[in-house]
Amino acid sequence: MPARTLPEGARGRPVVIRCILPDGAIGRKLGREPGHIYSRNSNPTVRCFEEKIRDLEGAQAATSFSSGMAAISATFFAFLRPGDRVVSIKDSYGGTNKLFGEFLPSFGIDVRLCDTADFAQIEAEIARGCKLLYLESPTNPTVKVVDIERLAKAAHAVGALVAVDNTFATPMLQQPLSLGASAVVHSATKYIGGHSDLLMGAVIVEDDSQYEQLVEWRTAQGAIPGVMEAYLALRGLRTLPVRFARQQRTAAELAERLDDHRHVERVRYPGLINDPGFERASSQMGGFGAMLSFEVKDADSADRVVALLRLIVGGTSLGGVESTIDRRARWKGEEIVPGGLLRLSVGLEHPVDLWADLDDALNAAFKAS
C-alpha cells in the first residue's frame, strides 16, 4: 500500500501555541463590553484553544464546549427550531443517534436517517427539504467514508446547513469546510486532547452569524469547558501531528495483518485497498486515520478476545496514546453495529507488541471456544 501524506494545509505545518489574547472585538460583536467578564461567556485560555482549532480547520471562528456531546447538541439546538428537518446517516455515533431518536423528535424536529453508503438515497431525502445535513466521516464505529463534497452540494442546493463530525480524521487528515461543510464538530476528548485526561468539544464555522448563535447557546446552556481542560487541549495540540502520524502508520500495519488473520471475518479500515471507502478516502482525506474495526464470529467471541488482551485496554474512549478496544454493540444506541465488531483505537505502543497481543488473544479466544 503506498504511503499517504498529509493534505497541503496540514503537511509540514507546526501547531504553534502562541496565543495573543483578543482585543475585545468578539465581545463588541456580540453586544457585550470588551474583555473577558465572566467565564461562562469567555475565558482567555479557552479563547486560545478556539483560535488554534479554528486555524487548523482553516475557518472563521470556533466555539468550544464541555464535551463532544455538548458540541454535537449545540449544533442541533442552536440552529434548529420545531418543524425543521434533519437528514443524516444511520452509522452515526451512539450518542448522536440518541439525540436523533429521542430528543430532537420531542422538540418537534423531524429526523430522517439514511443508509450511510447510499448517497442517492441521502440526496433524495435532502431534495425533499431539510434545514441541516449532519454527517460523520469516517463513521464511528463502522469506519465508513462519506462523500462530503457530493452531499454538501445537494444540501446547499436546498439552502441547508452541513455539519460534519471530523473527530476520527482530525484536521490533520481532513478539512470538511474545504469540501463544502458549513460547520465542523470535534470531540476534543479524543485525538486533540490525546491523553485520555479531559472532556471537551468544539464546533468550527465559517459564518459569523452561526458563530454568534453557538456562543449565545453555550452562554445560556452553560456547557463551557473548564480552564484546565482548555489548557490540556492546548497541550494536546502541540503533539497532535507527530502522535497521529505514528498512530496512523501502526493502524495501517495492524489492519493488513488482521485482514489476513484466520479468526477475523472482516476488517473495516479505509486504508485497505479492498475497503469500500478506499477510493473516496484517497481523494477526500490526506491519510486513513488510526481507527479501525474488525469483526469476529459473534459477540461472545468478541468478548473473549477483549478479556484475553494484555496490552490493549478494554474501554469505550479513543484517540489517546494508549490503545483501546471496545465491543460497541454492547451499548444502547449501537444496535446497527454487528455483535462481533470490535473497534480498535491504535495508540503509540510498538506495533510488534500490539500485534503480538492481538494475535495471542484471537488465537486463545477461538481455541477456548
CORQUIZI-V475113 format. One record per helix or strand of 2 or more residues. SS is the DSSP state (h for helix, s for strand). FROM is the first residue (numbers start at 1). TO is the last residue. If there is no record, write none. Layout:
ss=SS from=FROM to=TO
ss=SS from=FROM to=TO
//
This chain:
ss=h from=25 to=29
ss=h from=44 to=56
ss=s from=61 to=65
ss=h from=68 to=77
ss=s from=85 to=89
ss=h from=94 to=106
ss=s from=110 to=114
ss=h from=119 to=127
ss=s from=132 to=136
ss=h from=148 to=157
ss=s from=161 to=165
ss=h from=170 to=173
ss=h from=176 to=179
ss=s from=183 to=187
ss=s from=201 to=205
ss=h from=208 to=221
ss=h from=227 to=259
ss=s from=266 to=268
ss=h from=278 to=284
ss=s from=291 to=295
ss=h from=299 to=308
ss=s from=313 to=314
ss=s from=324 to=327
ss=h from=328 to=330
ss=s from=341 to=345
ss=h from=351 to=368
//
